[in-house]
Amino acid sequence: MNIKTMKASLILNKQGEIGFFYAEDLGLTPEWVQIDAERGEVYVYDSQSDSVLLQMEPMNQATYARIMERQQILLVQVADNDIRKPVKAVWVSLSVSQQI
């Protein structure tokens, strides 16, 4: 298992969807994600169990509840660390490791 770490931001859009925004290419094709809400970590896995760790601030209970309700998260790569410049976006199935 290879693990790559990068920073991400959690953003709620106008449609009420929660997205995880990051600047650098993940280097893998996301198959599923695992969230540790208390630590503010999102692990993105591919079919070979390689993963990327997206680190952000711990999330609150309301945000966690929205994610659990949807059972998917939106991963959005952006250019120049600018959320107004999306490069690609994908919905990925969710697995949650800890509750808050």
The 8 nearest C-alpha neighbors of each residue, nearest first, counted from 0:
[[1, 49, 48, 2, 50, 47, 44, 3],
 [2, 0, 49, 50, 3, 48, 51, 47],
 [3, 1, 50, 51, 49, 0, 4, 52],
 [2, 4, 51, 52, 50, 1, 5, 25],
 [5, 3, 52, 51, 53, 2, 6, 54],
 [6, 4, 53, 52, 54, 7, 3, 51],
 [7, 5, 54, 53, 55, 21, 8, 4],
 [8, 6, 21, 20, 55, 53, 54, 19],
 [7, 9, 20, 19, 55, 10, 21, 6],
 [8, 10, 19, 18, 20, 7, 17, 11],
 [9, 11, 18, 17, 12, 8, 19, 20],
 [12, 10, 17, 16, 15, 18, 13, 9],
 [11, 13, 15, 14, 16, 10, 17, 18],
 [14, 12, 15, 11, 16, 17, 10, 18],
 [15, 13, 12, 16, 11, 17, 18, 10],
 [14, 16, 12, 13, 11, 17, 65, 18],
 [17, 15, 12, 14, 11, 18, 13, 73],
 [18, 16, 11, 10, 12, 15, 73, 72],
 [19, 17, 73, 10, 9, 74, 20, 11],
 [18, 20, 9, 74, 8, 75, 73, 7],
 [19, 21, 75, 8, 7, 76, 18, 74],
 [20, 22, 7, 76, 77, 23, 75, 6],
 [23, 21, 77, 80, 76, 78, 79, 24],
 [22, 24, 21, 25, 76, 5, 77, 78],
 [25, 23, 26, 22, 76, 21, 27, 77],
 [26, 24, 27, 23, 51, 28, 3, 29],
 [25, 27, 24, 28, 51, 23, 3, 50],
 [28, 26, 25, 29, 45, 49, 50, 44],
 [27, 29, 45, 30, 26, 25, 44, 46],
 [30, 28, 45, 44, 31, 43, 27, 91],
 [29, 31, 45, 44, 46, 91, 28, 92],
 [32, 30, 92, 91, 44, 29, 93, 43],
 [33, 31, 43, 93, 42, 44, 94, 92],
 [32, 34, 94, 42, 95, 41, 93, 96],
 [35, 33, 41, 95, 36, 40, 96, 42],
 [34, 36, 40, 97, 96, 38, 37, 39],
 [37, 35, 39, 38, 58, 34, 57, 99],
 [38, 36, 57, 39, 35, 99, 58, 97],
 [37, 39, 57, 40, 36, 35, 56, 55],
 [38, 40, 57, 55, 56, 36, 37, 54],
 [41, 39, 54, 35, 38, 53, 34, 55],
 [40, 42, 34, 53, 33, 52, 43, 35],
 [43, 41, 52, 33, 32, 51, 53, 50],
 [42, 44, 32, 51, 50, 29, 31, 41],
 [45, 43, 50, 31, 48, 49, 29, 30],
 [44, 46, 30, 29, 48, 47, 28, 49],
 [45, 47, 48, 30, 44, 49, 29, 28],
 [46, 48, 45, 49, 44, 0, 50, 27],
 [49, 47, 45, 44, 46, 0, 50, 1],
 [50, 48, 0, 1, 47, 44, 45, 2],
 [51, 49, 44, 2, 43, 1, 48, 42],
 [50, 52, 3, 43, 2, 42, 4, 53],
 [51, 53, 4, 42, 41, 3, 54, 5],
 [52, 54, 41, 5, 6, 7, 40, 4],
 [55, 53, 40, 6, 7, 39, 52, 5],
 [56, 54, 39, 7, 8, 6, 40, 57],
 [55, 57, 39, 58, 54, 38, 8, 40],
 [58, 56, 39, 37, 38, 36, 55, 59],
 [59, 57, 36, 39, 62, 56, 63, 60],
 [58, 60, 62, 61, 63, 57, 36, 99],
 [59, 61, 63, 62, 64, 99, 58, 65],
 [62, 60, 64, 63, 59, 65, 58, 66],
 [63, 61, 65, 64, 59, 60, 58, 66],
 [62, 64, 60, 66, 61, 65, 67, 59],
 [65, 63, 67, 61, 62, 66, 60, 68],
 [66, 64, 68, 62, 67, 63, 61, 69],
 [65, 67, 63, 69, 68, 64, 70, 62],
 [68, 66, 64, 70, 65, 69, 63, 71],
 [67, 69, 65, 66, 70, 64, 71, 63],
 [68, 70, 66, 71, 67, 65, 72, 93],
 [71, 69, 67, 93, 68, 66, 92, 72],
 [72, 70, 92, 93, 69, 91, 90, 66],
 [73, 71, 91, 90, 74, 18, 93, 92],
 [72, 74, 90, 18, 89, 19, 75, 91],
 [73, 75, 19, 89, 88, 18, 20, 90],
 [76, 74, 88, 20, 87, 19, 77, 73],
 [75, 77, 21, 86, 87, 22, 20, 85],
 [78, 76, 85, 22, 86, 84, 82, 80],
 [77, 79, 84, 80, 22, 81, 86, 85],
 [78, 80, 81, 77, 22, 84, 82, 23],
 [81, 79, 22, 78, 77, 82, 21, 84],
 [80, 82, 79, 83, 84, 78, 77, 85],
 [83, 81, 84, 77, 85, 80, 20, 78],
 [82, 84, 81, 85, 77, 78, 80, 79],
 [85, 83, 82, 77, 78, 81, 86, 79],
 [86, 84, 77, 87, 76, 83, 82, 78],
 [85, 87, 77, 76, 78, 84, 88, 75],
 [88, 86, 76, 85, 75, 89, 77, 74],
 [87, 89, 75, 74, 76, 73, 90, 86],
 [88, 90, 74, 73, 91, 75, 87, 29],
 [89, 91, 73, 72, 71, 74, 92, 88],
 [90, 92, 71, 31, 72, 30, 89, 73],
 [93, 91, 71, 31, 70, 32, 72, 90],
 [92, 94, 71, 32, 70, 31, 33, 91],
 [93, 95, 33, 32, 96, 34, 92, 31],
 [96, 94, 34, 33, 97, 93, 35, 98],
 [95, 97, 35, 34, 33, 94, 98, 36],
 [98, 96, 35, 95, 36, 99, 37, 34],
 [97, 99, 36, 96, 37, 95, 35, 63],
 [98, 37, 36, 97, 60, 63, 59, 58]]
